[in-house]
Amino acid sequence: MSEILFGACAFICIGGFFLHELKGTPMMIPPLDDSDLQPNVKSLLKFSWHAGSILSLGIGALFAFAISIPGNELMSKVGTAMLIGMALIALSMAYKNPVIWETPAPYLWPFSSLLGIIGLYL
């Protein structure tokens, strides 16, 4: 059962990488470029956007390796810890700014965290 849950985590994270980059980037970067923010702030926000994509891909890879290589429970534990961290960031940001609820972040990160936690105990 844990393999199914870890597989779901891998699918969500790797799929999230592609959606974040292919659908999210065109929605995020042009308005950012057109904003009046300072160039260094724009650059840091762009970096953070793409770093989030790589983070999602990396977490997905941890879960994929956890189910494909027997005995790699540590990878699922690290992946779950990272998901919990992302969930806490997303929920705390949504608490401070309700516009975050209009994004997938406060839904997908906590949901995938729960899948990882349940998977660890099965």
N, CA, C and O atoms as a GROMACS GRO file, in nm:
protein
  488
    1MET      N    1   0.082  -0.120   0.000
    1MET     CA    2   0.000   0.000   0.000
    1MET      C    3   0.086   0.127   0.000
    1MET      O    4   0.052   0.225  -0.066
    2SER      N    5   0.198   0.123   0.075
    2SER     CA    6   0.282   0.243   0.078
    2SER      C    7   0.340   0.274  -0.060
    2SER      O    8   0.360   0.390  -0.094
    3GLU      N    9   0.366   0.170  -0.140
    3GLU     CA   10   0.417   0.195  -0.275
    3GLU      C   11   0.317   0.272  -0.359
    3GLU      O   12   0.355   0.358  -0.439
    4ILE      N   13   0.190   0.244  -0.342
    4ILE     CA   14   0.086   0.317  -0.415
    4ILE      C   15   0.083   0.463  -0.371
    4ILE      O   16   0.075   0.554  -0.454
    5LEU      N   17   0.091   0.485  -0.241
    5LEU     CA   18   0.088   0.622  -0.190
    5LEU      C   19   0.213   0.699  -0.229
    5LEU      O   20   0.205   0.816  -0.267
    6PHE      N   21   0.329   0.634  -0.221
    6PHE     CA   22   0.452   0.700  -0.263
    6PHE      C   23   0.451   0.724  -0.414
    6PHE      O   24   0.505   0.825  -0.462
    7GLY      N   25   0.392   0.633  -0.489
    7GLY     CA   26   0.377   0.653  -0.633
    7GLY      C   27   0.289   0.773  -0.663
    7GLY      O   28   0.316   0.849  -0.756
    8ALA      N   29   0.183   0.789  -0.583
    8ALA     CA   30   0.095   0.905  -0.600
    8ALA      C   31   0.171   1.033  -0.569
    8ALA      O   32   0.155   1.134  -0.638
    9CYS      N   33   0.254   1.030  -0.464
    9CYS     CA   34   0.336   1.148  -0.431
    9CYS      C   35   0.431   1.181  -0.546
    9CYS      O   36   0.446   1.297  -0.584
   10ALA      N   37   0.495   1.078  -0.601
   10ALA     CA   38   0.587   1.099  -0.713
   10ALA      C   39   0.512   1.159  -0.832
   10ALA      O   40   0.559   1.254  -0.895
   11PHE      N   41   0.395   1.104  -0.863
   11PHE     CA   42   0.315   1.152  -0.976
   11PHE      C   43   0.273   1.297  -0.955
   11PHE      O   44   0.284   1.378  -1.047
   12ILE      N   45   0.226   1.330  -0.836
   12ILE     CA   46   0.182   1.468  -0.806
   12ILE      C   47   0.300   1.564  -0.820
   12ILE      O   48   0.286   1.670  -0.882
   13CYS      N   49   0.415   1.528  -0.764
   13CYS     CA   50   0.530   1.619  -0.765
   13CYS      C   51   0.589   1.634  -0.905
   13CYS      O   52   0.619   1.745  -0.948
   14ILE      N   53   0.606   1.523  -0.976
   14ILE     CA   54   0.663   1.531  -1.110
   14ILE      C   55   0.564   1.598  -1.206
   14ILE      O   56   0.602   1.679  -1.290
   15GLY      N   57   0.436   1.563  -1.192
   15GLY     CA   58   0.334   1.631  -1.272
   15GLY      C   59   0.327   1.779  -1.238
   15GLY      O   60   0.308   1.864  -1.325
   16GLY      N   61   0.342   1.809  -1.108
   16GLY     CA   62   0.343   1.949  -1.065
   16GLY      C   63   0.457   2.027  -1.126
   16GLY      O   64   0.441   2.144  -1.160
   17PHE      N   65   0.572   1.962  -1.141
   17PHE     CA   66   0.685   2.027  -1.207
   17PHE      C   67   0.647   2.073  -1.347
   17PHE      O   68   0.670   2.188  -1.384
   18PHE      N   69   0.588   1.981  -1.426
   18PHE     CA   70   0.553   2.015  -1.564
   18PHE      C   71   0.443   2.121  -1.569
   18PHE      O   72   0.450   2.213  -1.651
   19LEU      N   73   0.342   2.109  -1.484
   19LEU     CA   74   0.236   2.210  -1.483
   19LEU      C   75   0.289   2.346  -1.438
   19LEU      O   76   0.253   2.450  -1.494
   20HIS      N   77   0.374   2.344  -1.337
   20HIS     CA   78   0.430   2.469  -1.285
   20HIS      C   79   0.508   2.542  -1.394
   20HIS      O   80   0.495   2.663  -1.411
   21GLU      N   81   0.590   2.467  -1.466
   21GLU     CA   82   0.672   2.529  -1.571
   21GLU      C   83   0.591   2.561  -1.697
   21GLU      O   84   0.602   2.672  -1.750
   22LEU      N   85   0.512   2.467  -1.745
   22LEU     CA   86   0.443   2.486  -1.874
   22LEU      C   87   0.321   2.575  -1.866
   22LEU      O   88   0.294   2.653  -1.957
   23LYS      N   89   0.245   2.564  -1.757
   23LYS     CA   90   0.125   2.646  -1.745
   23LYS      C   91   0.148   2.768  -1.655
   23LYS      O   92   0.101   2.878  -1.685
   24GLY      N   93   0.221   2.747  -1.547
   24GLY     CA   94   0.239   2.856  -1.451
   24GLY      C   95   0.334   2.965  -1.496
   24GLY      O   96   0.310   3.083  -1.472
   25THR      N   97   0.443   2.926  -1.561
   25THR     CA   98   0.542   3.026  -1.602
   25THR      C   99   0.483   3.132  -1.693
   25THR      O  100   0.508   3.250  -1.670
   26PRO      N  101   0.406   3.096  -1.797
   26PRO     CA  102   0.347   3.201  -1.881
   26PRO      C  103   0.248   3.290  -1.808
   26PRO      O  104   0.223   3.404  -1.849
   27MET      N  105   0.190   3.239  -1.700
   27MET     CA  106   0.096   3.320  -1.622
   27MET      C  107   0.169   3.412  -1.524
   27MET      O  108   0.118   3.518  -1.488
   28MET      N  109   0.287   3.371  -1.481
   28MET     CA  110   0.359   3.442  -1.376
   28MET      C  111   0.463   3.540  -1.427
   28MET      O  112   0.469   3.654  -1.381
   29ILE      N  113   0.545   3.498  -1.520
   29ILE     CA  114   0.662   3.577  -1.558
   29ILE      C  115   0.628   3.704  -1.637
   29ILE      O  116   0.683   3.809  -1.605
   30PRO      N  117   0.539   3.701  -1.737
   30PRO     CA  118   0.510   3.827  -1.808
   30PRO      C  119   0.458   3.939  -1.718
   30PRO      O  120   0.505   4.052  -1.729
   31PRO      N  121   0.361   3.912  -1.628
   31PRO     CA  122   0.320   4.022  -1.539
   31PRO      C  123   0.432   4.068  -1.446
   31PRO      O  124   0.441   4.185  -1.411
   32LEU      N  125   0.517   3.975  -1.407
   32LEU     CA  126   0.631   4.013  -1.324
   32LEU      C  127   0.725   4.104  -1.401
   32LEU      O  128   0.772   4.205  -1.348
   33ASP      N  129   0.754   4.068  -1.526
   33ASP     CA  130   0.841   4.152  -1.609
   33ASP      C  131   0.782   4.291  -1.631
   33ASP      O  132   0.856   4.389  -1.638
   34ASP      N  133   0.650   4.301  -1.641
   34ASP     CA  134   0.584   4.429  -1.664
   34ASP      C  135   0.564   4.512  -1.538
   34ASP      O  136   0.519   4.626  -1.544
   35SER      N  137   0.598   4.455  -1.424
   35SER     CA  138   0.575   4.526  -1.297
   35SER      C  139   0.681   4.634  -1.275
   35SER      O  140   0.782   4.641  -1.346
   36ASP      N  141   0.655   4.717  -1.176
   36ASP     CA  142   0.747   4.825  -1.141
   36ASP      C  143   0.848   4.783  -1.035
   36ASP      O  144   0.917   4.868  -0.978
   37LEU      N  145   0.858   4.656  -1.008
   37LEU     CA  146   0.954   4.609  -0.909
   37LEU      C  147   1.097   4.634  -0.957
   37LEU      O  148   1.122   4.644  -1.077
   38GLN      N  149   1.188   4.642  -0.863
   38GLN     CA  150   1.328   4.662  -0.898
   38GLN      C  151   1.380   4.537  -0.970
   38GLN      O  152   1.335   4.426  -0.943
   39PRO      N  153   1.476   4.555  -1.061
   39PRO     CA  154   1.528   4.440  -1.137
   39PRO      C  155   1.582   4.326  -1.050
   39PRO      O  156   1.563   4.209  -1.084
   40ASN      N  157   1.647   4.359  -0.939
   40ASN     CA  158   1.699   4.251  -0.854
   40ASN      C  159   1.585   4.172  -0.789
   40ASN      O  160   1.598   4.051  -0.770
   41VAL      N  161   1.476   4.238  -0.756
   41VAL     CA  162   1.360   4.169  -0.699
   41VAL      C  163   1.296   4.079  -0.805
   41VAL      O  164   1.259   3.965  -0.776
   42LYS      N  165   1.283   4.130  -0.926
   42LYS     CA  166   1.228   4.049  -1.035
   42LYS      C  167   1.314   3.924  -1.058
   42LYS      O  168   1.261   3.814  -1.075
   43SER      N  169   1.445   3.943  -1.060
   43SER     CA  170   1.534   3.830  -1.083
   43SER      C  171   1.523   3.726  -0.973
   43SER      O  172   1.521   3.606  -1.001
   44LEU      N  173   1.517   3.770  -0.849
   44LEU     CA  174   1.505   3.677  -0.738
   44LEU      C  175   1.371   3.603  -0.742
   44LEU      O  176   1.366   3.483  -0.713
   45LEU      N  177   1.265   3.671  -0.778
   45LEU     CA  178   1.134   3.605  -0.790
   45LEU      C  179   1.133   3.502  -0.903
   45LEU      O  180   1.074   3.395  -0.889
   46LYS      N  181   1.197   3.535  -1.014
   46LYS     CA  182   1.207   3.438  -1.124
   46LYS      C  183   1.288   3.316  -1.080
   46LYS      O  184   1.249   3.202  -1.106
   47PHE      N  185   1.400   3.341  -1.013
   47PHE     CA  186   1.481   3.231  -0.962
   47PHE      C  187   1.398   3.144  -0.868
   47PHE      O  188   1.399   3.021  -0.880
   48SER      N  189   1.326   3.206  -0.776
   48SER     CA  190   1.245   3.132  -0.679
   48SER      C  191   1.137   3.050  -0.749
   48SER      O  192   1.107   2.938  -0.708
   49TRP      N  193   1.079   3.106  -0.853
   49TRP     CA  194   0.975   3.034  -0.929
   49TRP      C  195   1.032   2.905  -0.986
   49TRP      O  196   0.974   2.797  -0.969
   50HIS      N  197   1.144   2.916  -1.052
   50HIS     CA  198   1.202   2.797  -1.116
   50HIS      C  199   1.263   2.703  -1.012
   50HIS      O  200   1.264   2.581  -1.032
   51ALA      N  201   1.315   2.756  -0.902
   51ALA     CA  202   1.366   2.671  -0.794
   51ALA      C  203   1.252   2.587  -0.735
   51ALA      O  204   1.272   2.472  -0.699
   52GLY      N  205   1.133   2.646  -0.726
   52GLY     CA  206   1.017   2.570  -0.680
   52GLY      C  207   0.985   2.453  -0.772
   52GLY      O  208   0.946   2.346  -0.727
   53SER      N  209   1.002   2.476  -0.901
   53SER     CA  210   0.980   2.368  -0.998
   53SER      C  211   1.080   2.256  -0.977
   53SER      O  212   1.044   2.138  -0.976
   54ILE      N  213   1.207   2.292  -0.961
   54ILE     CA  214   1.312   2.191  -0.941
   54ILE      C  215   1.291   2.118  -0.809
   54ILE      O  216   1.315   1.998  -0.800
   55LEU      N  217   1.248   2.190  -0.707
   55LEU     CA  218   1.218   2.127  -0.578
   55LEU      C  219   1.110   2.021  -0.595
   55LEU      O  220   1.123   1.910  -0.543
   56SER      N  221   1.005   2.054  -0.666
   56SER     CA  222   0.896   1.959  -0.689
   56SER      C  223   0.947   1.836  -0.763
   56SER      O  224   0.911   1.723  -0.728
   57LEU      N  225   1.028   1.857  -0.865
   57LEU     CA  226   1.085   1.746  -0.941
   57LEU      C  227   1.174   1.659  -0.851
   57LEU      O  228   1.169   1.536  -0.858
   58GLY      N  229   1.253   1.722  -0.768
   58GLY     CA  230   1.341   1.649  -0.678
   58GLY      C  231   1.265   1.565  -0.576
   58GLY      O  232   1.302   1.451  -0.550
   59ILE      N  233   1.159   1.621  -0.520
   59ILE     CA  234   1.078   1.546  -0.424
   59ILE      C  235   1.013   1.427  -0.496
   59ILE      O  236   1.009   1.316  -0.442
   60GLY      N  237   0.964   1.451  -0.616
   60GLY     CA  238   0.905   1.341  -0.693
   60GLY      C  239   1.006   1.231  -0.719
   60GLY      O  240   0.972   1.113  -0.712
   61ALA      N  241   1.130   1.269  -0.750
   61ALA     CA  242   1.235   1.170  -0.774
   61ALA      C  243   1.264   1.089  -0.648
   61ALA      O  244   1.288   0.969  -0.656
   62LEU      N  245   1.263   1.153  -0.531
   62LEU     CA  246   1.285   1.080  -0.407
   62LEU      C  247   1.182   0.969  -0.390
   62LEU      O  248   1.215   0.856  -0.354
   63PHE      N  249   1.055   1.003  -0.415
   63PHE     CA  250   0.951   0.902  -0.401
   63PHE      C  251   0.961   0.795  -0.509
   63PHE      O  252   0.937   0.677  -0.482
   64ALA      N  253   0.997   0.834  -0.630
   64ALA     CA  254   1.013   0.736  -0.738
   64ALA      C  255   1.126   0.638  -0.704
   64ALA      O  256   1.113   0.518  -0.726
   65PHE      N  257   1.237   0.690  -0.650
   65PHE     CA  258   1.348   0.603  -0.611
   65PHE      C  259   1.310   0.516  -0.491
   65PHE      O  260   1.353   0.401  -0.481
   66ALA      N  261   1.230   0.571  -0.400
   66ALA     CA  262   1.189   0.495  -0.282
   66ALA      C  263   1.109   0.370  -0.321
   66ALA      O  264   1.120   0.267  -0.255
   67ILE      N  265   1.029   0.381  -0.427
   67ILE     CA  266   0.949   0.263  -0.465
   67ILE      C  267   1.020   0.175  -0.567
   67ILE      O  268   0.984   0.059  -0.583
   68SER      N  269   1.120   0.227  -0.635
   68SER     CA  270   1.186   0.147  -0.739
   68SER      C  271   1.311   0.075  -0.688
   68SER      O  272   1.357  -0.020  -0.752
   69ILE      N  273   1.365   0.118  -0.577
   69ILE     CA  274   1.486   0.055  -0.521
   69ILE      C  275   1.450   0.001  -0.382
   69ILE      O  276   1.431   0.079  -0.289
   70PRO      N  277   1.439  -0.131  -0.369
   70PRO     CA  278   1.403  -0.188  -0.238
   70PRO      C  279   1.498  -0.143  -0.127
   70PRO      O  280   1.620  -0.134  -0.148
   71GLY      N  281   1.442  -0.116  -0.011
   71GLY     CA  282   1.522  -0.077   0.103
   71GLY      C  283   1.552   0.072   0.112
   71GLY      O  284   1.631   0.113   0.198
   72ASN      N  285   1.493   0.152   0.029
   72ASN     CA  286   1.519   0.297   0.028
   72ASN      C  287   1.410   0.375   0.103
   72ASN      O  288   1.359   0.475   0.053
   73GLU      N  289   1.376   0.329   0.223
   73GLU     CA  290   1.274   0.399   0.302
   73GLU      C  291   1.318   0.540   0.338
   73GLU      O  292   1.234   0.629   0.354
   74LEU      N  293   1.448   0.560   0.352
   74LEU     CA  294   1.497   0.693   0.388
   74LEU      C  295   1.454   0.797   0.286
   74LEU      O  296   1.422   0.910   0.322
   75MET      N  297   1.453   0.761   0.158
   75MET     CA  298   1.412   0.858   0.055
   75MET      C  299   1.268   0.901   0.074
   75MET      O  300   1.235   1.018   0.055
   76SER      N  301   1.180   0.806   0.111
   76SER     CA  302   1.041   0.844   0.134
   76SER      C  303   1.027   0.931   0.259
   76SER      O  304   0.941   1.018   0.265
   77LYS      N  305   1.112   0.908   0.358
   77LYS     CA  306   1.108   0.991   0.479
   77LYS      C  307   1.154   1.133   0.448
   77LYS      O  308   1.094   1.229   0.494
   78VAL      N  309   1.261   1.145   0.372
   78VAL     CA  310   1.311   1.278   0.335
   78VAL      C  311   1.208   1.348   0.246
   78VAL      O  312   1.180   1.467   0.266
   79GLY      N  313   1.152   1.277   0.149
   79GLY     CA  314   1.050   1.335   0.062
   79GLY      C  315   0.929   1.382   0.141
   79GLY      O  316   0.877   1.491   0.116
   80THR      N  317   0.885   1.301   0.237
   80THR     CA  318   0.770   1.339   0.319
   80THR      C  319   0.802   1.461   0.404
   80THR      O  320   0.720   1.552   0.416
   81ALA      N  321   0.922   1.465   0.461
   81ALA     CA  322   0.962   1.583   0.541
   81ALA      C  323   0.962   1.709   0.454
   81ALA      O  324   0.919   1.815   0.499
   82MET      N  325   1.010   1.696   0.331
   82MET     CA  326   1.012   1.812   0.241
   82MET      C  327   0.869   1.854   0.204
   82MET      O  328   0.839   1.973   0.196
   83LEU      N  329   0.781   1.755   0.182
   83LEU     CA  330   0.641   1.788   0.152
   83LEU      C  331   0.576   1.860   0.270
   83LEU      O  332   0.501   1.956   0.251
   84ILE      N  333   0.604   1.814   0.390
   84ILE     CA  334   0.548   1.879   0.509
   84ILE      C  335   0.597   2.024   0.517
   84ILE      O  336   0.520   2.115   0.547
   85GLY      N  337   0.725   2.044   0.491
   85GLY     CA  338   0.778   2.180   0.491
   85GLY      C  339   0.710   2.269   0.389
   85GLY      O  340   0.676   2.384   0.419
   86MET      N  341   0.690   2.217   0.269
   86MET     CA  342   0.623   2.295   0.166
   86MET      C  343   0.477   2.322   0.204
   86MET      O  344   0.424   2.430   0.178
   87ALA      N  345   0.412   2.223   0.265
   87ALA     CA  346   0.274   2.242   0.309
   87ALA      C  347   0.265   2.353   0.414
   87ALA      O  348   0.176   2.437   0.409
   88LEU      N  349   0.359   2.352   0.508
   88LEU     CA  350   0.359   2.456   0.611
   88LEU      C  351   0.382   2.594   0.552
   88LEU      O  352   0.319   2.692   0.593
   89ILE      N  353   0.472   2.603   0.455
   89ILE     CA  354   0.494   2.732   0.388
   89ILE      C  355   0.368   2.778   0.317
   89ILE      O  356   0.325   2.892   0.331
   90ALA      N  357   0.309   2.687   0.239
   90ALA     CA  358   0.189   2.723   0.162
   90ALA      C  359   0.074   2.765   0.253
   90ALA      O  360   0.007   2.864   0.226
   91LEU      N  361   0.052   2.690   0.360
   91LEU     CA  362  -0.060   2.721   0.450
   91LEU      C  363  -0.034   2.850   0.528
   91LEU      O  364  -0.127   2.927   0.551
   92SER      N  365   0.089   2.873   0.570
   92SER     CA  366   0.118   2.998   0.642
   92SER      C  367   0.104   3.118   0.550
   92SER      O  368   0.057   3.224   0.592
   93MET      N  369   0.147   3.102   0.424
   93MET     CA  370   0.130   3.213   0.330
   93MET      C  371  -0.018   3.238   0.300
   93MET      O  372  -0.061   3.352   0.288
   94ALA      N  373  -0.095   3.130   0.289
   94ALA     CA  374  -0.239   3.145   0.263
   94ALA      C  375  -0.310   3.209   0.382
   94ALA      O  376  -0.407   3.283   0.364
   95TYR      N  377  -0.262   3.181   0.502
   95TYR     CA  378  -0.319   3.242   0.621
   95TYR      C  379  -0.296   3.393   0.620
   95TYR      O  380  -0.384   3.471   0.657
   96LYS      N  381  -0.176   3.434   0.577
   96LYS     CA  382  -0.142   3.576   0.574
   96LYS      C  383  -0.200   3.648   0.454
   96LYS      O  384  -0.228   3.768   0.461
   97ASN      N  385  -0.218   3.577   0.343
   97ASN     CA  386  -0.267   3.639   0.220
   97ASN      C  387  -0.364   3.543   0.151
   97ASN      O  388  -0.320   3.448   0.085
   98PRO      N  389  -0.495   3.565   0.165
   98PRO     CA  390  -0.594   3.471   0.112
   98PRO      C  391  -0.587   3.448  -0.038
   98PRO      O  392  -0.646   3.352  -0.087
   99VAL      N  393  -0.518   3.532  -0.114
   99VAL     CA  394  -0.508   3.512  -0.258
   99VAL      C  395  -0.435   3.380  -0.289
   99VAL      O  396  -0.454   3.323  -0.396
  100ILE      N  397  -0.354   3.332  -0.196
  100ILE     CA  398  -0.282   3.206  -0.216
  100ILE      C  399  -0.379   3.090  -0.230
  100ILE      O  400  -0.347   2.989  -0.293
  101TRP      N  401  -0.499   3.102  -0.171
  101TRP     CA  402  -0.599   2.995  -0.183
  101TRP      C  403  -0.647   2.978  -0.327
  101TRP      O  404  -0.708   2.876  -0.361
  102GLU      N  405  -0.619   3.075  -0.411
  102GLU     CA  406  -0.657   3.065  -0.553
  102GLU      C  407  -0.554   2.988  -0.634
  102GLU      O  408  -0.572   2.969  -0.755
  103THR      N  409  -0.448   2.944  -0.570
  103THR     CA  410  -0.344   2.865  -0.636
  103THR      C  411  -0.353   2.720  -0.586
  103THR      O  412  -0.420   2.694  -0.487
  104PRO      N  413  -0.287   2.628  -0.654
  104PRO     CA  414  -0.289   2.489  -0.607
  104PRO      C  415  -0.205   2.463  -0.481
  104PRO      O  416  -0.225   2.360  -0.415
  105ALA      N  417  -0.113   2.552  -0.446
  105ALA     CA  418  -0.017   2.526  -0.340
  105ALA      C  419  -0.078   2.484  -0.206
  105ALA      O  420  -0.035   2.383  -0.150
  106PRO      N  421  -0.178   2.556  -0.151
  106PRO     CA  422  -0.227   2.516  -0.019
  106PRO      C  423  -0.316   2.391  -0.022
  106PRO      O  424  -0.363   2.346   0.082
  107TYR      N  425  -0.338   2.336  -0.138
  107TYR     CA  426  -0.415   2.212  -0.150
  107TYR      C  427  -0.325   2.093  -0.180
  107TYR      O  428  -0.333   1.990  -0.114
  108LEU      N  429  -0.238   2.107  -0.282
  108LEU     CA  430  -0.156   1.994  -0.324
  108LEU      C  431  -0.046   1.959  -0.224
  108LEU      O  432  -0.023   1.841  -0.199
  109TRP      N  433   0.022   2.058  -0.167
  109TRP     CA  434   0.130   2.026  -0.074
  109TRP      C  435   0.077   1.956   0.051
  109TRP      O  436   0.133   1.853   0.089
  110PRO      N  437  -0.027   2.006   0.116
  110PRO     CA  438  -0.079   1.932   0.233
  110PRO      C  439  -0.135   1.795   0.196
  110PRO      O  440  -0.114   1.698   0.269
  111PHE      N  441  -0.205   1.785   0.083
  111PHE     CA  442  -0.260   1.657   0.041
  111PHE      C  443  -0.149   1.555   0.017
  111PHE      O  444  -0.156   1.443   0.067
  112SER      N  445  -0.046   1.594  -0.057
  112SER     CA  446   0.062   1.500  -0.084
  112SER      C  447   0.141   1.470   0.045
  112SER      O  448   0.196   1.361   0.059
  113SER      N  449   0.148   1.566   0.137
  113SER     CA  450   0.211   1.539   0.267
  113SER      C  451   0.138   1.429   0.342
  113SER      O  452   0.200   1.340   0.399
  114LEU      N  453   0.006   1.437   0.340
  114LEU     CA  454  -0.074   1.334   0.407
  114LEU      C  455  -0.053   1.198   0.342
  114LEU      O  456  -0.045   1.096   0.412
  115LEU      N  457  -0.045   1.194   0.210
  115LEU     CA  458  -0.018   1.067   0.142
  115LEU      C  459   0.116   1.011   0.187
  115LEU      O  460   0.128   0.892   0.214
  116GLY      N  461   0.218   1.096   0.194
  116GLY     CA  462   0.350   1.052   0.238
  116GLY      C  463   0.348   1.003   0.382
  116GLY      O  464   0.405   0.899   0.413
  117ILE      N  465   0.282   1.078   0.470
  117ILE     CA  466   0.274   1.038   0.612
  117ILE      C  467   0.203   0.904   0.626
  117ILE      O  468   0.251   0.815   0.697
  118ILE      N  469   0.090   0.888   0.560
  118ILE     CA  470   0.017   0.760   0.566
  118ILE      C  471   0.104   0.648   0.510
  118ILE      O  472   0.110   0.539   0.567
  119GLY      N  473   0.172   0.675   0.399
  119GLY     CA  474   0.260   0.574   0.338
  119GLY      C  475   0.371   0.530   0.431
  119GLY      O  476   0.411   0.414   0.427
  120LEU      N  477   0.422   0.621   0.514
  120LEU     CA  478   0.528   0.586   0.607
  120LEU      C  479   0.480   0.490   0.715
  120LEU      O  480   0.559   0.412   0.768
  121TYR      N  481   0.353   0.497   0.748
  121TYR     CA  482   0.300   0.414   0.856
  121TYR      C  483   0.232   0.287   0.808
  121TYR      O  484   0.180   0.211   0.890
  122LEU      N  485   0.231   0.262   0.677
  122LEU     CA  486   0.172   0.138   0.628
  122LEU      C  487   0.277   0.036   0.593
  122LEU      O  488   0.244  -0.075   0.550
   0.00000   0.00000   0.00000
